[in-house]
Structures are given as C-alpha cells and as structure tokens.
Amino acid sequence: MNSKERLIARIKGQPVDRPPNLDIFMTFASHYICQPLYFYSLDYRVLSEANLALMGERAAPCGNMDTVSIMLQGTAEQVYADTLRAIQQGGSRGLNAAGCEIPDGAPE
C-alpha cells in the first residue's frame, strides 16, 4: 500500500497496513483554511477548524483545548466550560484532550 492509497483508505474508514503519516495532511489542512502551517501547529483553534473543515463528520478531533489561558490560568469553572465546548465541537467522534501537554504549574 503506498502513501496515497493508505491515506484515502483511512479517510474512507477502510483497513490500512499501518497508520498514515499525516505531515502532508497538516500542510494541506492549513492551506485549505488559508492559515500558515505555523498557526495550524501552535493554535488549537486553527487546528480544529482545519481538521473539521476537511474531514467534516469523519473527523475525530483531539487536542482542541486552550492549554495556557484555560488549563494553566483559568478557574475550575472555565476549565469545565471549555471542556463542554470541546465536547460539543468534537461531536460523537471527538476525543477530549488538552493538546500535547498540560503546562507545568497547572492546577490539579
């Protein structure tokens, strides 16, 4: 299975020989919503917007929470509200996550 076949099969929900490398997908997704790859990589909102725009209901968004303003500096109520927002945005396939990491010093 070549890279293109693997990616198309994964998008269609068909079996693949191994997970596709989505570096190219990231570049395409950021271009699709007219945002630089830099913003796609660093801003959870741009990442979520691009993935949902490209994949629609097939997307399984993950990491769509604000790790600094909410998780590090926010109140428990703000964390709860942002969690609900992320769940609603992600739909039935969403995975609730705070990006790649929780900042050191974030309250428990």
C-alpha positions as CSV (number, residue, x, y, z in Angstrom):
1,M,0.0,0.0,0.0
2,N,1.5,3.3,-1.0
3,S,1.1,6.6,1.0
4,K,-1.8,7.9,-1.1
5,E,-3.7,4.6,-1.0
6,R,-3.1,4.4,2.8
7,L,-4.5,7.9,3.4
8,I,-7.5,7.5,1.2
9,A,-8.3,4.2,2.8
10,R,-8.0,5.7,6.3
11,I,-10.3,8.6,5.3
12,K,-12.9,6.1,3.9
13,G,-12.7,4.0,7.1
14,Q,-11.1,1.1,5.3
15,P,-8.3,-1.1,6.8
16,V,-4.7,0.1,6.3
17,D,-1.4,-1.7,6.6
18,R,-0.2,0.9,9.1
19,P,-1.2,4.4,10.2
20,P,-0.6,7.1,7.5
21,N,2.0,9.8,8.0
22,L,-0.1,13.0,8.1
23,D,2.6,15.6,7.8
24,I,1.4,16.3,4.3
25,F,-2.2,16.4,5.6
26,M,-1.2,19.1,8.1
27,T,0.2,21.3,5.3
28,F,-2.9,20.8,3.2
29,A,-5.3,21.4,6.0
30,S,-3.7,24.7,7.0
31,H,-3.6,25.8,3.3
32,Y,-7.3,24.7,2.9
33,I,-8.4,27.3,5.5
34,C,-5.8,29.9,4.4
35,Q,-3.7,29.8,7.5
36,P,0.0,29.4,7.7
37,L,1.3,26.0,8.9
38,Y,2.8,27.8,11.9
39,F,-0.6,28.8,13.2
40,Y,-2.0,25.3,12.5
41,S,0.8,23.8,14.6
42,L,0.5,26.2,17.5
43,D,-3.1,27.3,17.8
44,Y,-5.6,24.6,18.9
45,R,-8.5,26.6,17.3
46,V,-6.9,26.7,13.9
47,L,-6.0,23.0,14.1
48,S,-9.6,22.1,15.0
49,E,-11.1,24.4,12.4
50,A,-8.9,23.0,9.6
51,N,-9.5,19.3,10.5
52,L,-13.2,19.8,10.8
53,A,-13.4,21.7,7.6
54,L,-11.5,19.0,5.7
55,M,-13.0,15.9,7.3
56,G,-16.5,17.0,8.4
57,E,-18.3,14.4,10.3
58,R,-15.5,11.9,9.6
59,A,-13.1,13.9,11.8
60,A,-12.2,12.7,15.3
61,P,-10.8,16.0,16.7
62,C,-8.4,15.8,19.6
63,G,-6.4,18.4,21.4
64,N,-8.9,21.2,21.0
65,M,-8.5,22.9,24.4
66,D,-6.6,26.0,25.4
67,T,-3.7,24.8,27.4
68,V,-2.5,28.2,28.6
69,S,-5.4,30.6,29.1
70,I,-7.8,27.9,30.4
71,M,-5.8,24.9,31.8
72,L,-2.9,27.0,33.3
73,Q,-4.5,30.3,34.1
74,G,-8.3,29.6,34.2
75,T,-10.6,28.8,37.1
76,A,-12.2,25.4,37.6
77,E,-15.4,26.8,36.1
78,Q,-13.6,28.0,32.9
79,V,-11.9,24.6,32.5
80,Y,-15.4,22.9,32.8
81,A,-16.9,25.3,30.3
82,D,-14.1,24.8,27.8
83,T,-14.4,21.1,28.3
84,L,-18.1,21.2,27.4
85,R,-17.2,23.4,24.4
86,A,-14.6,21.0,23.2
87,I,-17.0,18.0,23.6
88,Q,-19.7,19.8,21.6
89,Q,-17.3,20.9,18.9
90,G,-15.9,17.4,18.6
91,G,-19.2,15.7,18.3
92,S,-19.7,11.9,18.9
93,R,-16.2,11.2,17.5
94,G,-14.3,13.8,19.5
95,L,-11.5,13.0,21.9
96,N,-11.3,15.5,24.7
97,A,-7.6,16.4,25.3
98,A,-5.6,19.4,26.3
99,G,-3.2,19.3,23.3
100,C,0.2,17.7,23.6
101,E,0.8,18.7,27.2
102,I,-0.6,20.3,30.3
103,P,1.7,23.2,31.3
104,D,3.9,22.8,34.4
105,G,2.2,24.6,37.2
106,A,-1.3,24.0,36.1
107,P,-3.7,23.3,39.0
108,E,-4.8,19.7,39.5
